């Protein structure tokens, strides 16, 4: 990477990290802490407060992605972070679960993922784009692992009100980074023509990637409805689950860093992409088998394999979207992509919860295996675009 590419990649990854840390810090303790609020005895209302963030994200990713094509990336990112900070402040003040719902909805309205990833694509060359996207993916995974350790400790000290206040402060810090650290954006995206959404939705290669990110995050959220219980059955207390999660995440980074970029440079991106999906499928089948005889060692190995495949896909998929999409419509393409990601979160959480209730962990892992197999079959015809060459479908 050039010095400018490194600066852009690190600063934009930091913005993602600050925003995702604010989100992840709340999730591990939200359901328990929300019960202390008026209205917290209504599980459906608490579930709405937790999930409505994903719904408003899904609704606004495409409009804000298109807006970033027309009016620039930085203004849209600043607007989104301001909305995220406002929603966090309302949730920090919230005297009841109903106000938590309102705060979480406004948080979700700050849907900046498309604008940030499009910005990153604008300022990096094709040959280093996957590496740049990987920095974003690594920052998200690290924030997830960090939140598993910090959330219970912070909740005990400052409660849910304090966690949302901290989230607002993190969003304001992100705005400062956009204003003073992120390099200027190129002017090429100010010429976006109409019809970009139609072009994006007619592109077979992009649609395959859109389905892929939906499947990946639906599987991820569904898994987490069943994996904690499996770890407990394997003999690990719930308070100690981070002792498995954190090493698995860190080891997966080492594996990804040693393989992904080297193989991509040698022209094996398609093979790496398909193998990563295969790893996700293998993990689901492995967890399905463990339902009969839980084993902590095997569960830890499967989680390491899952995070390895997950991180490879988190790095390569948005890179491929940015390379396949017409330059003038990257924001629209990444808006669709991130909308499907948000819908994957929603379907995975809701569907995983229903499956656990109806069929237990076996139902969750069986459904995840079936969805991943369908994804592998749909992804098989893909062809990685040539670096700085013509787009292929």
DALIN-V723348 format. One record per residue. N is the residue number from 1. PSI is psi in degrees with one decimal (999 if undefined). Layout:
# DALIN-V723348
n->(N:N)
psi->(PSI:PSI)
This chain:
# DALIN-V723348
n->(1:2:3:4:5:6:7:8:9:10:11:12:13:14:15:16:17:18:19:20:21:22:23:24:25:26:27:28:29:30:31:32:33:34:35:36:37:38:39:40:41:42:43:44:45:46:47:48:49:50:51:52:53:54:55:56:57:58:59:60:61:62:63:64:65:66:67:68:69:70:71:72:73:74:75:76:77:78:79:80:81:82:83:84:85:86:87:88:89:90:91:92:93:94:95:96:97:98:99:100:101:102:103:104:105:106:107:108:109:110:111:112:113:114:115:116:117:118:119:120:121:122:123:124:125:126:127:128:129:130:131:132:133:134:135:136:137:138:139:140:141:142:143:144:145:146:147:148:149:150:151:152:153:154:155:156:157:158:159:160:161:162:163:164:165:166:167:168:169:170:171:172:173:174:175:176:177:178:179:180:181:182:183:184:185:186:187:188:189:190:191:192:193:194:195:196:197:198:199:200:201:202:203:204:205:206:207:208:209:210:211:212:213:214:215:216:217:218:219:220:221:222:223:224:225:226:227:228:229:230:231:232:233:234:235:236:237:238:239:240:241:242:243:244:245:246:247:248:249:250:251:252:253:254:255:256:257:258:259:260:261:262:263:264:265:266:267:268:269:270:271:272:273:274:275:276:277:278:279:280:281:282:283:284:285:286:287:288:289:290:291:292:293:294:295:296:297:298:299:300:301:302:303:304:305:306:307:308:309:310:311:312:313:314:315:316:317:318:319:320:321:322:323:324:325:326:327:328:329:330:331:332:333:334:335:336:337:338:339:340:341:342:343:344:345:346:347:348:349:350:351:352:353:354:355:356:357:358:359:360:361:362:363:364:365:366:367:368:369:370:371:372:373:374:375:376:377:378:379:380:381:382:383:384:385:386:387:388:389:390:391:392:393)
psi->(146.8:168.3:-39.8:-39.6:-39.6:-43.8:-45.4:-43.8:-46.1:-43.2:-40.4:-36.3:-36.5:-37.4:-45.8:-45.5:-44.1:-42.4:-43.6:-33.6:-41.6:-39.3:-49.3:-31.0:-30.2:-38.9:-44.9:-21.5:-2.8:-50.4:-38.1:-45.8:-33.4:-21.2:-18.7:-12.4:155.3:129.0:-4.4:-9.7:-6.5:101.4:-35.7:-39.9:-40.6:-41.6:-38.0:-42.9:-35.8:-40.7:-18.0:-23.2:-48.0:-33.6:-46.9:-32.5:-49.3:-37.4:-29.7:-5.9:-45.4:-50.0:-41.9:-30.9:-44.7:-39.4:-37.1:-28.0:-35.4:-41.1:3.6:151.9:-47.1:-45.7:-39.3:-40.0:-42.7:-41.5:-45.6:-42.4:-34.7:-41.6:-41.0:-41.9:-41.2:-47.4:-39.0:-40.8:-41.1:-42.6:-34.8:-34.3:-21.6:123.5:-6.4:168.8:-31.7:-39.9:-29.6:-39.8:-46.3:-45.2:-43.8:-35.8:-42.2:-37.1:-48.5:-26.4:-19.9:62.8:87.5:1.8:-43.2:-44.3:-39.5:-46.7:-34.2:-40.9:-46.1:-38.8:-35.2:-33.7:11.4:149.7:157.9:-38.1:-19.9:6.6:-40.6:-38.3:-41.6:-44.3:-32.5:-35.8:-39.4:-46.9:-41.6:-40.3:-38.2:-46.4:-38.9:-40.6:-36.6:-47.4:-41.9:-39.0:-32.8:-31.6:-44.5:-34.9:-51.0:-36.8:-46.0:-39.2:-36.0:-26.9:-41.7:-4.6:-178.8:-36.0:-47.6:-37.2:-40.5:-34.6:-41.4:-38.4:-41.3:-42.1:-38.7:-38.7:-41.1:-36.6:-39.7:-39.0:-39.0:-39.1:-42.9:-42.7:-37.7:-12.0:-44.6:132.6:161.9:147.5:149.5:156.7:-6.6:-23.6:-1.9:1.2:21.9:131.1:167.4:162.8:5.7:-38.7:-38.6:-43.1:-41.9:-43.2:-11.6:2.5:112.0:-40.5:-41.7:-39.4:-36.9:-41.9:-35.4:-44.1:-37.5:-44.8:-31.5:-48.6:-42.4:-45.2:-25.7:-42.2:-44.1:-49.0:-40.2:-44.2:-43.0:-4.1:-17.3:-28.6:-45.1:-42.3:-36.6:-38.8:-39.0:-43.9:-25.3:-3.9:8.9:121.3:149.5:-37.2:-15.7:8.7:-28.1:-24.2:-21.1:-44.8:-49.2:-50.1:-36.5:-42.4:-47.1:-42.7:-36.2:-33.2:-42.9:-43.2:-45.5:-45.2:-31.6:-19.3:-50.4:-55.8:-37.6:-45.5:-34.2:-41.8:-29.3:2.4:19.9:26.4:-41.9:-44.8:-43.6:-42.0:-48.3:-38.2:-38.6:-41.5:-41.1:-36.9:-43.1:-43.1:-44.2:-40.6:-42.6:-41.7:-36.0:-44.7:-34.5:-41.3:-37.9:-16.0:-29.5:-34.0:83.0:135.7:123.4:-40.7:-45.8:-37.7:-41.6:-41.9:-43.6:-37.5:-37.9:-43.0:-39.7:-49.2:-32.4:-51.2:-42.8:-47.7:-37.3:-42.7:-36.5:-31.3:-42.3:-34.2:-51.8:-30.5:-44.4:-40.2:-46.2:-29.7:-29.6:-31.2:145.9:139.4:-39.5:-8.8:26.8:-41.1:-42.0:-44.7:-44.9:-24.0:-45.3:-45.8:-48.4:-26.8:-45.3:-32.8:-47.0:-40.4:-34.0:-42.4:-47.4:-49.3:-40.5:-44.2:-49.6:-45.8:-38.9:-41.6:-41.9:-42.0:-39.9:-42.8:-39.2:-39.4:1.0:-170.7:-34.3:-39.4:-40.1:-52.8:-31.8:-44.8:-40.3:-39.6:-42.9:-43.4:-40.1:-37.7:-43.1:-42.2:-44.8:-41.8:-41.2:-32.4:-18.9:-38.9:-4.3:151.7:126.7:135.6:146.6:145.3:122.7:24.8:-170.7:148.9:134.7:144.7:999)
